[in-house]
């Protein structure tokens, strides 16, 4: 992990750690506390403005570590709206409709100012404009839904903060893998700010985050997930990974809506039927154990989300398995109602246990089942065999039809050095993962080929196959005036045995460099140190440090600029 990410996390953590007790003391004196009633669990006078410290810590750290653009600015403006909405609610108990209005306003800021929404959302036979409008509505529902889902799990000491940190760290790891360092940086700063608060919020809590904290965290997570970390254009994958990570708060919210509908209660009417309440009260686990269990469940779903980037089918299988187990828990603990037992009832058709719910069977139904049990089982087995065989045949057919070797889009030069062959192998292994990881090898190959003369003829410039086509002519002119101006003399005198024999990656990160008209693509800066087989008379050195700038465009990474950083004596 990049040291900058760790540093940003640490700075946000320390600022939050210092601010939380100061804010807690001040707001306690102002009387902004969490009042006790029949549905609350805490005892004593506890301030509920820890979210203020989280927000301020995030903003202060972001000012130093975040590179702003329209998207980041829109998130900060929307975050301010949502924070002020929650902060006012903590003090004056804002009506639910006005709170919802604030959330929608914050969502509209990132959609229309930041351009953050579901990308490439289309519905067959539906006009593009209508599809876009539907995508906007879904985006607003997503932001509002996740914002409230995070708020609803803020029911036990340390629960909301801990789960949010796990989610943000998962987003960070997935973003780093896919080269989205902007998302990773944003997530680490927010995780650090929450981490400093968690020190005081874990059981027994000395301060609560309040709505200003829970709504702000939920809002930021919902918007970050819309940036599509790990994926490029697919609407499905943009939301599938965060859905898996956020299974616990999302499931708890959906169950709460259904439960309150079944029991004829209003949605904003609080109760003790939440997942964390079931663990603590129904199973008598207490706050700490209940919170740690939900941490563990969130980590499991986070691992599945992370796995889905490389092994989507395995991840899907595990996700469905955990959902099945989760459904059993819902039915066993009566989270929705005492009568809601569909899966347990189906299981009992085969188990026939007196402890499980039964279908109210009529006499003709019982006679039919008794008479045709073997036939029904045989049909089910036949369906399983046919279905399994068909799936296996289809899988094998697809495997045969798929090309055994991916299309090679990066060319190895006709007379490669030993180092170039090694780097090229790394390129071919990673060429389907078009991220910064591949970019490192592209930069290394380009630099090795550019500075190696042992395999060059006169007027041949190294690295041209890896340079961005529209800038290739300018690059060749630059090379002829610089490194290759003297290189041609060495080649003509057969003194061109200079060769790059090793390299090290010193740094790799997102770049501020942008080509005119291509501002929407990703750019990377890779700094390398190269070692030569002997003293290089052109640069009068045995080694050199260079920075290679890359563009990630059209599923291909190309070099767009090179700069000498340091000549090593």
N, C-alpha and C positions, 0 to 999 in steps of 0.2 A: 504494500500500500504506500502511495506517495506520502512523503514526510509532511507535506503541506496539509494533507487531510488530517493527519494525527495532530498537528499543531493547531489547526483551526478547532478541532474537537476539544483539545486541552484548554485553549483560550476561552471558548464559550463556557466550558465546564467551570473554570475558575471564577469567571465573572458571575455566573449564576450562583456558585457556591457562596460568594461574598454577598451578593444582593439579596438572596432569599431571606436570611434572618433579619436584615434591615427592613425589607418590605413587610415581613410578617409582624415585626414589632410596631411599625408605623400604622398599619391597617388595623391591628388589634386595638390600638388606642383610638382609632377613628370609628370602631364598632363594626367594621366590615368582617363579620365572622360567619361561620357555618352554624346555623341554628339547629338545635336538636328537635326531633319530633318522632312520631311512632314508626316512621319508615327509615330513619337514619340509624347508623350503627355506632358512630363516634360518640365520645363523651367529653365534656369540658368545652372550654372556649378556644376554638381553633380558627385562625384567619384563613380566608379563602381567596387570597389574591396572589398566590404563588405564580400564577400565569403571567403576572406583571413582570416578575423577575426573569421568567423564561423569555418573554418577548423582548425586553430591553437587552438581555444578554445576546440574543440572536441578532438583533439589529446592530449592536456595537461590533460584534465579531464579523458580521457580514460586510460591514463598511470597510474592513481591512482585507478580507479574503475573497469576496465575491466580485467577479467582473460583471458589471451591469449591462443589460441590454433591455429591449422592450419586454421580453418575457419575464426577466428577473424583476424589473421595475413594476410590472403589472402585478406580480405575486406580492411584492412588498406593499403596494397600495391596497390590494385586496386584503392582505393580511392585517393591515392597519384598520380597515373597515370592520373586519370580523373581530379583531381584538377589542375595539371600542364598543362594539355591540355586546360582547361578552362581559366587558368590564362594567358597562352600565347595568347589565342584568345582575351582576354580582352585588351591586349597591342598591338598586331600586326594583329588582324583579320585573324585567321587561316582559310585556305580554308576548305569548308564543308567535302571534302573527307578525309583530314588529321584528322579533328575533329572526324569523324566517325571511322577512324582507331584507334585513341586513345581509343574510347569507346569500340571497339571490343577487343582491347588488355587488357583493364581493366576487361572485362567480362571473357576473357580466364583465367586470373589469378585466379579468384574465382572458376571457373569450374574445372581447372586441378590441381591447387595447393590446394585449399580449399575444393574440392569435393562438391561444392554447385551447384546443378542443380535440374531439375525435377526428383523426385524419383519414382521408380516403373512405369515408363512410358512404356507401351507396346501397340502395335497395333496388333489386331488379324491377324494371318497368315503371319505376318512379322517377320523375324529372329530377335533375341534379339540384335545382334550387330547393325543391321540397325535401330531398335527402339531406341537404345542408341544414335546413331548418330543424329537421328531426334530430340531426347530430348535435345541434346547439341545445335542444331540449334535454337530450340524454346527458350531455355534458353538465348542464345545470343540476339535473337530478343526481348525477354521480357526486358532484362537489358537495351539494347539500346533504346527500345521504351519508357519505363518509364522514363529513364534519359532525353530524349528529351521532353517528355510530361510535366515534371515538369519545364523544361527550357522554354517551350512555354507559360506557364501561368504567367511567370514573366513579365507581361505587365502593371500592376498597382501597386501603392505604397502599400506594405504590403501583396499583394495577394499571391505570391508564398510562402513567409515565413509563413504566417498564415495558409494556407491550409496544408503545410508540417507539422506544429506543430500538427494540428488536426489529421492528418493521423498517425503521430508517437505516439501520446497519445492513439489513438485507438488501435494501434498495441501493445502498452504497456499493456493496460487493458486486451486485449485478451491473451497476452502472460502470464501474471500473473495468469489468470484463468486456463490456461492449464499447468502451471508449468514451462514455458520457461523463467526463470529469466535472462538468458543470453541475450535473445532478448529484454526483457524489459529494462535491464540496458543499452544496446546499444542505444535503441530508446530514452530513457530519456536523455541521455547525448547529443545526437544530437538535441533533441527538446530544451534543455536548451541553447545550443550554438546558435540555430536559434532565440530563444526567446530574448536573449540579443541584437541581431541584429535588431529584429523587432521594438524595442523601437525607433530606429533611422530611420527605413525604412517605418513606417506607415505614411500616408499622413498628411502633406507634407513631403516627404522623404528627408533626409539629405544625404543619401548614398544608392546606389544600390548594390545588391549582385553580379551582373555580372555573366558571364558564369562559372567562377571558383566556385561560390557558388551554382548556380542553377543546374549545371551538377553534382557536388559532392553530393548534397542533393538527386537528382533524382536517382543517382547511388546507394547510400546507401539504400534508400527506396526499390528500385527494388531488391537488394540482400537480404535485411532483409526479404522481403516477400517470397523469395525462401526457407528460412529456415523452412517454413511450420508451423508458430505459430498456436497453437490451434488444429492441426491435426497431425496424426502420419505418415501415409504412402500414403494416397490418393493424386494422382497428381491433380485431379480435385479440391479438397478442398484446396490444397496448394495455388492455384492461385485464387480461387473463392472469398475468403474473401478480399484479397488486390484489386482485380478487382472492387469490390463494393466500397471499401473505396476510390479508385482512379478514380471513375467514372467521376468526373469533368475534371481533366486534360486529361484523356484518351479520353473522348468524344470530347473534344475541339481539340485534336490532330487529331483524325480520321476525324472530320468535316473539319479541315484545309486542310488535304490531299485531300479530295474529292473536296472541294471548289476550290483549286488551280488547280486540274486536270480539273474540269469543265471549269474554266476560262483560261485554257492553260497557267498557271504560273508554275514556278519551285518551288519545295517543300521548298527550303530555302529562297524564296523570301517573305519577311515579308509583312503583310497587316494589315488592321484594321477590319478584319472580325471575330476576336476571340470573344468568349463568353463574356468576360469582356468588350470588346469594344461595343458590342451590348447593354449591360446594361447601360453603361456610355453615349454613343453617341446616339444610336437609341432611347432608352427610357429616355434619358436625366436625369439620376439618379446621375451623378457625381461620382468621384472616391470612396469616403468613403462609400456611400450607396451601390455601385456596389460590392465593396470588402466585405462588411458585409453580403450582400445577398449570395454571393458565399461561405462565411464562413458557413452560415446557411445551405446551400444546402449540403456542405461537411459533416457537423455534422449529417444531416439526413441520408446520405448514410453510415456514420461511425456507427451510431446506428443500421442500418440495418445489417451491417457487424458483429457487436458485437452480435446482436440477432441471426444471422445465426448459431452460435455455439450450441445454445440450441433449437431454433425454426426455422429450415431451411425452412419449407413450408411457414410460415408466412413471414419470411424475403424475400423469393422469390416473394411472392405476392406483398409486398410493393415495392420491387425493380422494378418489372415490371410496377407497377402503376407510380412510379416516372420517369421511363424511358419514359412512354407514355406522361406524362406532359412535360418532357424535349424535346421530339420530336415535340410536339405542339409549344413550344417556338422557336425551330429551324426554323420551317416553317413560323411562324408568323413574325419573324425578318429577314427572307431571309438570314440566315447564310450561306447556301450553294449556292442558287441562287433564283431568283424571280420565277422561274418555278418549283422549287422543293416543291410540296405541296401534297404528296401522302395521308397522314392521313386526312388532311382538305378536300381533294377532296372526300374521302370515306365517311366522316361524312356528307358532303353536299348532298350525294345521299339520305339521310334520312331527313336532315334538310331543304334542298331546299332553301337556303338563297342566295340572290344576292350578298352578301358581301364575300362569300366564293367561292373558285375556283370550276369550274364545269367540268365534263367530256364532251368532244365534242361528243355529241350523234347524231347518224344517225336517220333518220325518222323511219326505221323499228325497231330500238332498242327502241325508245320512245313508239311506238305502242305496242310492246311486253310487256314492263314494265307496261304500263297503263292497259293492258288486264289481266296480271297475277300477279299484285301486291299482292292481298290477298293470292293467292296460294304460292307465294314466301315467304311471311311472315309466313304462316302456316308451310311450310317446315322448315324454320329457327327455329321456336318455337319447332317443333317436334325434330329437331336435338339437341336443347338445353336440352329438357326434357330427351331424350334418353341418351345423353352424360352425363348429370348430374346424372341420375339414375344409369347408368353404373359405374360412378366414385364412387358414394355413396355405391353401392353394393360391389365394389372391396375394398373400404376402410373398410367397415364393416367386410368383409371376412378376410382381413389381420389382423384386430384387434382381431378377434376371434381366428385366427390361432396362433397369437403371444402369447407366454407364459405370463400369468398374473403376474408371479413372476420371476424375473431374477434368473439365476443360482447362488446359494450361493457358493462362492469360499473361503470365510473366515469363519472358524468354531468357534462357541462359545463353551467354555469348558463345561463339564458336570455339574459343580457346580459353576456357575458364581456369583460374588458378585453384589450388587446393582449398583455399579459404572461400572462394566464390562458390565452389561446389557445395561446401558445407552449409553456407548461408542459403543457397538455393533450395536445398533439401528442407530447411526450416520454412522457407516461403511456401513450397508446395504442400507441406503439412498443414499450414495455417491459412491457405488462400481462400477457403470458404468462410473463414471467420474474419470478416473485413473490419477490423478494429485497430486500435493502437498497437496491439500485440503483433499483428502482421506488419504494421507500419515500421516497427523497430527493425525488422529483417529487411524490409524494402530500403530503408535508409542505410543500413549496414552494407547491403549489396551494392547500392548506388555508389557509396563512398569508396568501397573497396575497388570497384571497377573504374571509377573516375581517377583515382590516384595511382592505380597500378599501370605501369608502362611495359612490363615484360611481355605482355600478350598483344601489344598494339602495333599497328602499322602507321606509317606517316599519314597525318590528317584524320586519323580515326580518334574519336573522342569517346571516352568511357562513360557509361551510365545513361546514354541517350535513350535506350529502350525503356527506361524507368521514369523518364522525365515527361511532364504534362505536355501534350502535343501542341497546344496553342502557344506555349512559351518556349518550344524547343529551339526555334531559330535564334531567339534572343540568348538562350543559354549557350548555344554553340559559338555565337559571336563573343560572348563573355569568356568562354573557355579558351578560345584562340588568342585572346588578348592577355590572358592570365596564365594559368598553369600550363596549358598546351602550347603556349608561345615558345617556351624553352624546351618543352617535351619533344617537339618535332626535331629540334637540333640533336638531342640525345638519341632519338630513334634513327636519324640519318647517319649518325656516327656509331651506331650499334652499341650504345652505352645505356640502353633502356632496360636494364635488368632490375629496375626498381619495382618492388612488389609489396603490397599491404599483406602482412602475415597474421595480424591479429587485431581485434577491436574490442572495446568495452562500451556499453551504454551508460553514459553518465547521468542522463536525465531524459524523460519523455513525458510530454504533457500537451494539453490543448494549446493552440497557438492563437495569438491576436491577429496574425497575418490573414488578409483576405484579398482575393482577386476581384476586381471590379466586375459586377454582374454575377458573381458566384458567392455572394455573402452568406447564402443559406446552407452551404456545405461545411463539413467539419474540416478543420486544419490542425495538424500536429507539428510540434517542434521536437526533434530527436537530436540530442547532443551526444556525439561519439568521440572517443579517443582512438586514433589509428596508430599502429606501429609498423614501421617498414623493415624490410630484411637487411637494409644497410642505410647509410647516410644518404638522404635525398638532396642532391645539389640544387634542385629547383627551389625548394623552400629552406634549404640549408639546415636540415633537421633530421632526426631519426623518428620523429612522430609528430602528430598534429591533432588538434581538437577542432571539430567542425560541428556546425548545427545545420541539420537538414530539415527543411519545412515541407510538409506533405499535405496533399488534399485528398479527401475521401469522397469520390464522386463516381456515380454509376457503377457501384459495386467493385471499384478498383481504386487502389491507392497509388498516387503518382507524386513525384518530386516536383515542387514548384519553385524552390529557392534553396541556395546553399551559401553558407557564410563561414569563413575561417574565424574560429574563436581564439585559438592560441597555438603557436608553434612551440613544440617541445624540444628543448635543447638535448 
